[in-house]
Amino acid sequence: MSLSRTVLHRSAILVLALLMFLSMAPARSQQVAIPDTPAGHVLAAWLEAFNSADRARIAAYRETYEPTTTGQPLDALMSFRTQTGGFDLLSIEKNEPLHIEFIVKERGSDTRALGKFEVTAGEHPQATSTGLRAFTPGSGSPSYSIDAAARDQAIAGAIGKLNEYYVFPEAAKKMEQDLRRRQKRGEYDAVTDGDKFATLMTTQLQEVSHDKHLRVNFMPGRIPDVPAGGPPQPSAQQLADQRRNMERNNCGFRKVELLEGNVGYVKFNMFAPADLCSGTAAAAMNFVANADAIILDLRDNGGGSPDMVAFIASYLFDKPTHLNSLWNRKTDVTQQWWTLPVVSGKRMPATPVFVLTSSRTFSGVEEFTYDLKNQKRAVIVGEVTGGGAHLVRGERISDHFMMGVPFARAINPVSKTNWEGVGVTPDVKVEAAEALKTAHVAAVTALLDKATDPDRKASLNRALDAAKSGAN
């Protein structure tokens, strides 16, 4: 189960979402009885596991109670636990044997969220549907329920934003026609759950566009209107809160170490904004600056800021290198992204680089992978990536729905195209779980082939045995 949260970047959805999540009145601590029902049992198990902050207990909960739901990778879930500090249950809003809705408050902030579980019947219930959505007091009574007017407003708003911004105008028209046709046939008439309606719209829009960045999100409280002059600039307090959340999450960096054979290993799960996290990224890259080969583990990385993509890539080149361009449909302006002229620490232009990928590798991290592959600067090891090459802006489409609208597309200076819909194909295809071992063996083997000193050869042979055994 995951809370719909947004990191502040440069688009409207990020500002609006942050406004919704912050400046909430403190809640009094209270004890709330959890119903003795199948849904209540799942809620109790989730709270106990999540609040424990114990990785094994959270993994066991997911295996027992949510084996069929699509959730965050465990690393991302643990990061979310660190950000929130856990949850306090404030109230039960709806109580049925197989359906429960409730309000919780983050222990690490004043953020509240409306949650729900739909579960199976029987002695061992399992969640078939989950939701956790932040809301702000004063935005009306939070609820997952929607009516015909709310559905119509969301459809009209989505069509308007697609026609205004979507990166392929012809595809926007096709999506409009599909939505109108389904609406006329009454396909949406029985959908009264906002979360399910958002998921349904997302699925249908992606079926037409084949664009995985295109998503509709539901908010249980009313979303503030966008002021005539555009979304307000974040306050100093909001920026401080964002920085604090990034620091709690260590800017997505999870592990930096030296593997056997003097092979540097860096695992990071997001490309965080460079203006907030360049120091952390520089520290990670400087740690492996004297390694003989580097493995960058991006298997659980969901993307992020083009600024950070360029920042990290700059450590791997010694000459100005054009990495990528982004073309904006509405403005018809193309922005180029190059390596930086100066980095903090040592560049590693000749150090062999291996990038690990999975099917979860998506968006901005795909750009990084695609850039390095086309520049012949890294060996890609793992699975074909997710296939999202568009830049997204958040747009309010109704009182309770927002949509991520892809408004710009990547153009690689070498291939003259991008990875949209097809992903980045690895140089060495293996299952994600085997990617680290495979890359480590490949890195040590390459170093051994070039070694001439007998002592170094002996050391590398030992390292190769360790790499083959998976003893990292």
Residue pairs with C-beta under 8 A, 6 or more apart in sequence:
1 46
1 50
1 66
1 69
1 71
1 115
1 127
1 130
1 131
1 132
2 71
2 72
2 76
2 77
2 80
2 132
3 80
3 84
3 113
3 132
3 133
3 134
4 132
4 133
4 134
4 217
4 219
5 17
5 21
5 80
5 83
5 134
6 13
6 14
6 17
6 18
6 394
7 14
7 242
7 245
7 246
7 272
7 273
8 14
8 15
8 18
8 234
8 238
8 239
8 242
9 273
9 305
11 392
11 393
11 394
12 226
12 230
12 231
12 393
12 394
12 395
12 396
13 393
13 394
13 395
13 396
13 402
13 404
14 394
15 231
15 232
15 233
15 234
16 223
16 224
16 226
16 231
16 394
16 396
16 402
17 134
17 394
17 402
18 234
18 238
18 241
18 242
19 136
19 224
19 232
19 238
20 134
20 135
20 136
20 139
20 219
20 221
20 223
20 224
21 109
21 111
21 134
21 136
22 109
22 110
22 111
22 237
22 238
22 241
23 110
23 136
24 110
24 111
24 112
24 136
24 137
25 110
25 137
26 110
27 88
27 90
27 105
27 110
27 112
29 88
30 90
32 89
32 90
32 91
32 92
33 92
34 40
34 43
34 44
34 47
34 89
34 92
35 92
35 95
35 100
37 95
37 96
37 97
37 98
37 100
38 97
38 98
38 119
38 120
38 121
38 122
38 125
39 95
39 96
39 97
39 98
39 99
39 100
39 117
39 118
39 119
39 125
40 95
40 100
41 125
42 65
42 100
42 117
42 119
42 125
42 126
42 127
43 89
43 100
43 102
43 115
43 117
45 61
45 64
45 65
46 61
46 65
46 117
47 87
47 89
47 104
48 57
48 61
49 57
49 58
49 60
49 61
50 58
50 61
50 81
50 86
50 87
51 86
51 87
52 58
53 78
53 81
53 82
53 86
55 74
55 78
58 74
58 77
58 78
58 81
59 74
62 71
62 74
64 124
64 126
65 125
65 126
65 127
66 126
66 127
66 130
67 126
68 126
68 128
69 127
69 128
69 129
69 130
71 77
71 130
72 80
73 269
73 300
73 360
75 254
75 269
75 300
76 269
76 300
76 302
79 249
79 252
79 269
82 248
82 249
83 108
83 245
83 248
83 249
84 106
84 107
84 108
84 109
84 111
85 106
85 107
85 108
85 109
86 106
86 107
86 108
87 104
87 105
87 106
87 107
87 113
88 104
88 105
88 107
89 102
89 103
89 104
90 102
90 103
90 104
90 105
90 112
91 102
91 103
92 100
92 101
92 102
93 101
93 102
93 103
93 114
93 142
93 143
94 100
94 101
94 116
97 121
98 118
98 119
98 120
98 121
98 125
99 116
99 117
99 118
99 119
100 116
100 117
101 114
101 115
101 116
101 143
101 144
102 114
102 115
102 116
103 112
103 113
103 114
103 115
103 142
104 112
104 113
104 115
104 132
105 111
105 112
105 113
106 112
106 113
108 248
109 241
111 134
112 134
112 135
112 136
112 137
113 132
113 133
113 134
113 135
114 131
114 132
114 133
114 135
114 142
114 143
114 144
114 220
115 130
115 131
115 132
115 133
116 129
116 130
116 131
116 132
116 144
116 195
117 127
117 129
117 130
118 127
118 128
118 129
118 130
119 125
119 126
119 127
119 128
120 126
120 128
129 195
129 196
131 144
131 195
133 142
133 195
133 218
133 219
133 220
134 219
135 142
135 219
135 220
135 221
136 221
139 221
139 222
139 223
139 224
140 221
140 222
142 220
142 221
143 194
143 220
144 193
144 194
144 195
144 218
144 220
145 192
145 193
145 194
146 191
146 192
146 193
146 194
146 197
146 400
147 192
148 189
150 194
150 398
150 399
150 400
150 401
151 188
151 191
151 197
152 183
153 397
153 398
153 399
153 401
154 197
154 201
154 216
154 397
154 398
154 400
154 401
155 179
155 183
155 188
155 201
156 398
157 395
157 396
157 397
157 398
157 401
157 403
158 179
158 201
158 205
158 216
158 397
158 401
158 403
159 175
159 176
159 179
159 180
160 397
161 395
161 397
161 403
161 405
162 172
162 175
162 176
162 405
163 169
163 172
163 173
163 176
164 330
165 329
165 330
165 393
165 395
165 405
165 407
166 172
166 175
166 209
166 214
166 329
166 405
166 406
166 407
167 329
167 390
167 406
167 407
167 408
167 409
168 209
168 329
169 329
171 208
171 209
171 211
174 208
174 209
175 205
175 208
175 209
178 204
178 207
178 208
179 201
179 204
179 205
182 188
182 204
188 197
188 200
191 197
191 200
194 218
194 220
194 400
194 401
195 218
197 218
197 401
198 216
198 217
198 218
198 401
199 216
201 216
202 214
202 215
202 216
205 211
205 214
205 216
206 212
206 214
210 421
211 388
211 390
211 406
211 420
211 421
212 362
212 386
212 387
212 388
212 421
213 363
213 388
213 390
213 392
213 404
213 406
214 403
214 404
214 405
214 406
215 403
215 404
216 397
216 401
216 402
216 403
216 404
217 401
217 402
217 403
217 404
218 400
218 401
219 400
219 401
219 402
220 400
221 400
222 399
222 400
223 396
223 398
223 399
223 400
223 401
223 402
225 396
226 396
234 242
242 276
243 276
246 272
246 273
246 276
246 277
249 270
249 272
250 280
251 268
251 270
251 272
251 276
251 277
251 280
251 281
252 268
252 269
252 270
252 271
252 272
252 277
252 301
252 304
253 266
253 267
253 268
253 269
253 280
253 281
253 284
254 267
254 268
254 269
255 265
255 266
255 267
255 297
256 264
256 265
256 266
256 267
256 284
256 287
256 288
257 264
257 265
258 264
258 265
258 288
258 291
259 265
259 295
259 440
259 463
259 467
259 472
260 440
260 444
260 462
260 463
260 466
260 467
260 471
260 472
261 292
261 293
261 440
261 443
261 444
261 447
261 459
261 460
261 463
261 464
261 466
261 467
262 290
262 291
262 292
262 293
262 447
262 463
263 291
263 292
263 293
263 294
263 295
263 440
263 443
263 444
263 447
263 463
264 287
264 288
264 291
264 293
264 294
264 295
265 288
265 294
265 295
265 297
265 436
265 472
266 284
266 285
266 287
266 288
266 294
266 295
266 296
266 297
267 297
267 300
268 281
268 284
268 296
268 297
268 298
268 301
269 300
269 301
269 302
270 301
270 302
270 303
270 304
271 301
271 303
271 304
271 305
271 306
271 308
271 309
271 312
271 364
271 365
271 368
272 280
272 281
272 304
272 305
272 308
273 304
273 305
273 307
273 308
274 281
274 305
274 307
274 308
274 310
274 311
275 307
277 308
278 308
278 311
278 344
279 344
281 308
281 311
281 312
282 343
282 344
282 345
285 312
285 315
285 343
285 345
285 348
286 344
286 345
286 346
288 294
288 348
289 315
289 345
289 346
289 348
290 346
291 351
292 351
292 352
292 447
293 351
293 352
293 353
293 354
293 443
293 444
293 446
293 447
294 348
294 351
294 352
294 353
294 354
295 353
295 354
295 355
295 356
295 436
295 439
295 440
295 443
296 353
296 354
296 355
296 356
296 378
297 356
297 435
297 436
298 355
298 356
298 357
298 361
298 365
298 368
298 369
299 356
299 357
299 358
299 360
299 361
299 382
299 432
299 435
300 358
300 360
301 360
301 361
301 362
301 365
302 360
302 361
302 362
302 363
302 365
303 362
303 363
303 364
303 365
303 366
303 388
304 363
304 364
304 365
305 364
306 324
306 326
306 337
306 364
306 367
306 391
308 364
309 323
309 324
309 337
309 364
309 365
309 367
309 368
309 371
310 323
310 337
310 338
310 339
310 340
311 340
311 343
312 368
313 321
313 323
313 339
313 368
313 371
313 372
314 339
314 340
314 343
314 347
315 343
315 345
315 346
315 347
315 348
316 347
316 348
316 349
316 351
316 353
316 372
316 377
316 378
317 339
317 347
317 349
317 375
317 377
318 347
318 349
319 339
319 349
320 338
320 339
320 341
321 338
321 339
321 375
322 336
322 337
322 338
322 413
323 337
323 338
323 339
323 367
323 371
323 375
323 413
324 336
324 337
324 367
324 370
324 371
324 410
324 411
324 412
324 413
325 334
325 335
325 336
325 337
325 410
325 411
325 412
325 413
326 334
326 335
326 337
326 391
326 408
326 409
326 410
326 411
327 333
327 334
327 408
327 409
327 411
328 334
328 335
328 391
328 407
328 408
329 407
329 408
329 409
330 407
334 411
352 379
352 443
352 446
352 447
353 372
353 377
353 378
353 379
354 378
354 379
354 380
354 381
354 439
354 442
354 443
355 368
355 369
355 372
355 378
355 379
355 380
355 381
356 381
356 382
356 432
356 435
356 436
356 439
357 369
357 380
357 381
357 382
357 383
357 384
357 385
357 424
357 426
357 432
357 435
358 382
358 383
358 385
358 432
358 435
359 383
359 384
359 385
359 386
359 423
359 432
360 386
360 432
361 369
361 382
361 383
361 385
361 386
361 424
362 385
362 386
362 387
362 388
363 386
363 388
365 385
366 385
366 386
366 387
366 388
366 389
366 419
366 423
366 424
367 389
367 410
369 378
369 380
369 385
369 424
370 389
370 410
370 412
370 415
370 418
370 419
370 424
371 412
372 378
372 380
373 380
373 424
373 427
374 412
374 413
374 414
374 415
375 414
379 427
379 428
379 439
379 442
380 424
380 425
380 426
380 427
380 428
381 426
381 427
381 428
381 430
381 435
381 438
381 439
381 442
382 426
382 428
382 429
382 430
382 431
382 432
382 435
383 426
383 429
383 430
383 431
383 432
383 435
384 422
384 423
384 424
384 425
384 426
384 429
385 419
385 423
385 424
386 423
387 419
387 420
387 421
387 422
387 423
388 419
388 420
389 409
389 410
389 418
389 419
389 420
389 421
390 406
390 407
390 408
390 409
390 410
390 420
391 406
391 407
391 408
391 409
391 410
392 404
392 405
392 406
392 407
393 404
393 405
393 407
394 402
394 403
394 404
394 405
395 402
395 403
395 404
395 405
396 402
397 403
409 418
409 420
410 418
410 419
410 420
411 417
411 418
412 418
428 438
428 439
428 442
430 438
436 472
437 467
437 468
437 470
437 472
440 467
440 472
441 464
441 467
441 468
443 467
444 460
444 463
444 464
444 467
445 464
447 460
448 457
448 460
448 461
448 464
451 457
451 460
466 472
